[in-house]
Amino acid sequence: MTVVLKDFENYLIHDKQASQNTYLSYMRDLKQLERYLVEVRSVALERASREDINAYLAQLKADGKSVSTSMRAVAAFKCFYNRLVLTGLIPASPVHVERTSRKETNIPEILSDAEIKLLLEQPKPVDPKGFRDRAMLELLCSTGMRVTELVSLNLTDINTDLAFVRCADGEHARNIPLRASAVDAVRTYILRARRVMIAVPDEPALFVNVNGERMTRQGFWKLIKHYAAQADIRRVITPHTLRHSYAVHLLENGTDLRSLQEIMGHADASSTMLYANIVKSRLAGSGSK
């Protein structure tokens, strides 16, 4: 790792105190940019120009990357180069990107109640894997948590007696209530499956893979894809699809925006407003039929 990237890594961890998710995504995006700049543009990361940055973003678009992926990368680049300006390494940031219009952003897929029910019915609770998969899907659909938060849960984060889960993201934590079906699924998994799946008795992870180790994001993504295909749901479904669907259904059933922001763990209310706009669009669409 280059000196400037190592300095930025220390800044994210110690000064900015970024969440693990932000830290990992920022460092990944910057390393990918650095590789492109060196191999394609023959320029060091700290010497990049506006043309270099725009060329990389154009390459992302040509590669079929989504708008959200590009904008996440831009956020990382802005943070990195603003840091270089503040430390006096460069006179000005090379990141100058026009805001993407609302028309260009992708409207997230929202599953119907029937589709969610169908998806939840796919894992068969007849073996440890089936118990685990049912519990993971029920928990995600019951809380709307991020997949990173789901796979990061420890056994001590779940309270089936009081029906809530403690969800932490970096220095922030929140308690989310659980519906009865999620409590039952998680309790059954813990009692009947987890104890035979874990590799070591003191394993902290709530959900483990077939090797007895903590489930990964990639592993859970594969499960979602498998069960969506099995249910013959012919849409692109990701763990975030369930998060989006959860938020929209809460608003449609009367949850206010402030409460939704707390439940979803949004630091910025603008993220929550996205769901309010989706609900308005859905209402307008149903009213015109």
C-alpha positions as CSV (number, residue, x, y, z in Angstrom):
1,M,0.0,0.0,0.0
2,T,1.3,3.5,-0.9
3,V,2.1,6.0,1.7
4,V,-0.8,8.3,0.8
5,L,-3.2,5.4,1.0
6,K,-1.8,4.3,4.3
7,D,-2.2,7.8,5.7
8,F,-5.8,7.9,4.4
9,E,-6.5,4.5,6.0
10,N,-5.3,5.8,9.4
11,Y,-7.5,8.9,8.9
12,L,-10.6,6.8,8.2
13,I,-10.0,4.7,11.3
14,H,-8.7,7.1,13.9
15,D,-9.9,10.6,12.8
16,K,-13.1,10.1,10.9
17,Q,-14.0,6.9,12.8
18,A,-15.7,5.5,9.8
19,S,-18.0,2.5,10.1
20,Q,-16.5,-0.8,8.9
21,N,-18.7,-0.8,5.8
22,T,-17.6,2.8,4.8
23,Y,-13.9,2.0,5.5
24,L,-13.9,-1.2,3.4
25,S,-15.8,0.3,0.5
26,Y,-13.7,3.5,0.4
27,M,-10.4,1.6,0.5
28,R,-11.6,-0.9,-2.1
29,D,-12.7,1.9,-4.5
30,L,-9.4,3.8,-4.0
31,K,-7.3,0.7,-4.6
32,Q,-9.2,0.0,-7.8
33,L,-8.8,3.6,-8.9
34,E,-5.0,3.5,-8.2
35,R,-4.6,0.3,-10.2
36,Y,-6.4,1.9,-13.2
37,L,-4.3,5.1,-12.9
38,V,-1.0,3.3,-12.8
39,E,-1.8,0.6,-15.4
40,V,-3.9,2.7,-17.9
41,R,-3.0,6.3,-17.3
42,S,0.6,5.9,-16.0
43,V,0.0,8.4,-13.2
44,A,0.3,8.1,-9.4
45,L,-2.9,8.3,-7.3
46,E,-2.0,11.6,-5.7
47,R,-1.1,13.1,-9.1
48,A,-4.4,12.4,-10.9
49,S,-6.1,15.1,-12.8
50,R,-9.8,15.8,-13.4
51,E,-9.4,14.1,-16.8
52,D,-7.9,11.0,-15.2
53,I,-10.8,10.8,-12.7
54,N,-13.5,11.3,-15.4
55,A,-11.8,8.7,-17.6
56,Y,-12.0,6.2,-14.8
57,L,-15.7,7.0,-14.1
58,A,-16.4,6.7,-17.9
59,Q,-14.7,3.2,-17.7
60,L,-17.0,2.2,-14.9
61,K,-20.0,3.2,-17.0
62,A,-18.7,1.3,-20.0
63,D,-18.2,-1.8,-17.8
64,G,-21.9,-1.7,-17.0
65,K,-21.5,-0.5,-13.4
66,S,-24.6,1.0,-11.8
67,V,-25.1,4.7,-11.0
68,S,-25.0,3.9,-7.3
69,T,-21.7,2.1,-7.7
70,S,-20.2,5.1,-9.5
71,M,-21.6,7.6,-7.0
72,R,-20.2,5.5,-4.1
73,A,-16.8,5.6,-5.7
74,V,-17.1,9.4,-6.2
75,A,-17.8,9.8,-2.5
76,A,-14.6,7.9,-1.7
77,F,-12.6,9.9,-4.1
78,K,-13.9,13.2,-2.8
79,C,-13.0,12.3,0.8
80,F,-9.5,11.1,-0.2
81,Y,-8.6,14.1,-2.4
82,N,-10.1,16.6,0.1
83,R,-7.8,15.0,2.7
84,L,-4.8,15.6,0.4
85,V,-5.8,19.3,-0.1
86,L,-6.1,19.8,3.7
87,T,-2.7,18.2,4.3
88,G,-1.1,20.4,1.6
89,L,-0.1,17.6,-0.8
90,I,-2.2,18.9,-3.7
91,P,-3.6,22.4,-4.3
92,A,-7.1,21.4,-5.4
93,S,-9.2,18.2,-5.7
94,P,-9.4,16.7,-9.1
95,V,-12.9,15.3,-8.4
96,H,-15.6,17.5,-10.1
97,V,-18.6,15.4,-10.9
98,E,-22.0,16.9,-11.8
99,R,-24.9,15.5,-9.7
100,T,-26.8,12.7,-11.3
101,S,-30.4,13.6,-12.1
102,R,-33.2,11.7,-10.4
103,K,-34.2,10.3,-13.8
104,E,-30.9,8.5,-14.1
105,T,-31.0,6.8,-10.7
106,N,-32.3,3.3,-10.5
107,I,-35.6,2.9,-8.7
108,P,-35.2,-0.1,-6.4
109,E,-37.2,-3.2,-6.8
110,I,-40.0,-3.6,-4.3
111,L,-41.4,-7.1,-3.6
112,S,-45.1,-7.6,-2.9
113,D,-46.2,-9.2,0.3
114,A,-47.1,-12.3,-1.7
115,E,-43.5,-12.5,-3.2
116,I,-41.9,-12.1,0.2
117,K,-44.2,-14.8,1.6
118,L,-43.2,-17.1,-1.3
119,L,-39.5,-16.4,-0.8
120,L,-39.7,-17.2,3.0
121,E,-41.4,-20.5,2.2
122,Q,-38.5,-21.8,0.1
123,P,-36.0,-22.9,2.8
124,K,-37.3,-26.2,4.2
125,P,-36.6,-26.5,8.0
126,V,-35.7,-30.2,7.8
127,D,-31.9,-30.0,8.3
128,P,-29.5,-27.5,9.9
129,K,-29.0,-25.5,6.6
130,G,-32.7,-25.2,6.1
131,F,-33.2,-23.9,9.7
132,R,-30.4,-21.4,9.2
133,D,-31.6,-20.1,5.9
134,R,-35.2,-19.7,7.1
135,A,-34.0,-17.8,10.1
136,M,-31.7,-15.5,8.1
137,L,-34.5,-14.6,5.6
138,E,-37.1,-14.1,8.4
139,L,-34.7,-11.8,10.2
140,L,-33.9,-9.8,7.2
141,C,-37.5,-9.4,6.2
142,S,-38.5,-8.6,9.8
143,T,-35.9,-5.9,10.4
144,G,-34.7,-4.5,7.0
145,M,-31.1,-4.6,8.2
146,R,-28.2,-4.4,5.8
147,V,-26.7,-7.7,4.8
148,T,-23.4,-6.6,6.4
149,E,-25.2,-6.1,9.6
150,L,-26.9,-9.5,9.3
151,V,-23.8,-11.5,8.8
152,S,-22.0,-9.5,11.5
153,L,-24.5,-10.5,14.2
154,N,-23.3,-12.4,17.2
155,L,-25.3,-14.8,19.3
156,T,-25.3,-12.2,22.1
157,D,-27.0,-9.6,19.8
158,I,-30.3,-11.5,19.6
159,N,-32.9,-11.6,22.4
160,T,-35.7,-14.0,21.5
161,D,-37.4,-13.6,25.0
162,L,-37.8,-9.8,24.5
163,A,-38.1,-10.1,20.7
164,F,-35.5,-7.7,19.6
165,V,-32.1,-7.7,17.9
166,R,-29.2,-5.3,18.5
167,C,-27.8,-4.1,15.3
168,A,-24.4,-2.3,15.2
169,D,-22.7,-0.4,12.4
170,G,-19.3,0.9,13.6
171,E,-19.9,3.1,16.6
172,H,-23.6,3.3,16.0
173,A,-26.1,0.7,17.4
174,R,-29.9,0.3,17.4
175,N,-32.4,-2.2,18.8
176,I,-34.9,-3.4,16.2
177,P,-38.1,-5.3,17.3
178,L,-38.8,-8.7,15.8
179,R,-42.1,-10.1,14.6
180,A,-43.2,-13.5,16.0
181,S,-42.3,-15.5,12.9
182,A,-38.7,-14.2,13.0
183,V,-38.4,-14.9,16.7
184,D,-39.6,-18.5,16.2
185,A,-37.3,-19.1,13.2
186,V,-34.2,-17.7,15.0
187,R,-35.0,-19.6,18.2
188,T,-35.5,-22.8,16.3
189,Y,-32.2,-22.3,14.4
190,I,-30.3,-21.7,17.6
191,L,-31.7,-24.7,19.5
192,R,-31.8,-27.2,16.7
193,A,-29.1,-26.2,14.1
194,R,-26.5,-23.8,15.2
195,R,-25.0,-26.0,17.9
196,V,-24.2,-28.7,15.3
197,M,-23.0,-26.3,12.7
198,I,-20.4,-24.3,14.7
199,A,-16.8,-25.4,14.4
200,V,-15.8,-24.4,17.9
201,P,-18.0,-24.2,21.1
202,D,-17.2,-20.5,21.7
203,E,-18.0,-19.3,18.1
204,P,-19.5,-15.8,18.6
205,A,-21.2,-15.6,15.2
206,L,-25.0,-16.1,15.1
207,F,-25.0,-17.4,11.6
208,V,-22.3,-19.8,10.3
209,N,-21.6,-21.5,7.0
210,V,-21.2,-25.2,6.3
211,N,-17.6,-25.0,7.6
212,G,-18.8,-23.7,11.0
213,E,-17.4,-20.2,10.4
214,R,-19.2,-16.8,10.2
215,M,-21.4,-16.5,7.1
216,T,-20.1,-14.1,4.5
217,R,-22.0,-11.5,2.5
218,Q,-21.2,-13.4,-0.7
219,G,-22.5,-16.6,0.8
220,F,-25.8,-15.0,1.8
221,W,-26.1,-13.3,-1.7
222,K,-25.9,-16.8,-3.2
223,L,-28.6,-18.1,-0.9
224,I,-30.9,-15.2,-1.9
225,K,-30.3,-15.9,-5.6
226,H,-30.9,-19.6,-5.2
227,Y,-34.2,-19.2,-3.3
228,A,-35.5,-16.5,-5.7
229,A,-34.9,-18.8,-8.6
230,Q,-36.5,-21.7,-6.7
231,A,-39.6,-19.6,-6.1
232,D,-39.7,-18.6,-9.7
233,I,-39.6,-14.9,-8.8
234,R,-38.5,-13.4,-12.1
235,R,-36.8,-10.3,-10.9
236,V,-33.3,-9.4,-9.8
237,I,-33.4,-9.9,-6.0
238,T,-30.6,-9.0,-3.7
239,P,-30.5,-8.7,0.1
240,H,-31.0,-4.9,-0.4
241,T,-34.2,-5.7,-2.3
242,L,-35.6,-7.0,1.0
243,R,-34.4,-4.0,2.8
244,H,-36.0,-1.6,0.3
245,S,-39.3,-3.7,0.4
246,Y,-39.3,-3.6,4.2
247,A,-39.0,0.2,4.4
248,V,-41.7,0.8,1.7
249,H,-44.2,-1.6,3.4
250,L,-43.6,0.1,6.8
251,L,-44.4,3.5,5.3
252,E,-47.4,2.2,3.5
253,N,-48.7,0.8,6.8
254,G,-48.4,4.1,8.6
255,T,-44.8,4.3,10.0
256,D,-43.6,8.0,10.2
257,L,-40.4,9.0,8.5
258,R,-38.5,9.8,11.7
259,S,-39.2,6.3,13.1
260,L,-38.3,4.7,9.8
261,Q,-35.0,6.6,9.8
262,E,-34.1,5.2,13.2
263,I,-35.2,1.7,12.3
264,M,-33.2,1.7,9.1
265,G,-30.1,3.2,10.7
266,H,-29.9,6.1,8.2
267,A,-27.5,8.8,9.3
268,D,-28.9,11.1,6.6
269,A,-32.7,11.8,6.3
270,S,-32.4,12.1,2.5
271,S,-31.9,8.3,2.4
272,T,-35.2,7.8,4.2
273,M,-36.9,10.3,1.8
274,L,-36.1,8.0,-1.1
275,Y,-38.7,5.6,0.3
276,A,-41.3,8.3,0.8
277,N,-40.9,9.2,-2.9
278,I,-41.3,5.6,-3.9
279,V,-44.5,5.3,-1.8
280,K,-45.9,8.5,-3.5
281,S,-45.1,7.0,-6.9
282,R,-46.8,3.8,-6.1
283,L,-49.9,5.6,-4.8
284,A,-50.0,7.7,-7.9
285,G,-49.6,4.7,-10.1
286,S,-52.4,2.8,-8.4
287,G,-54.6,5.8,-8.5
288,S,-54.3,6.2,-12.2
289,K,-55.4,2.7,-12.9
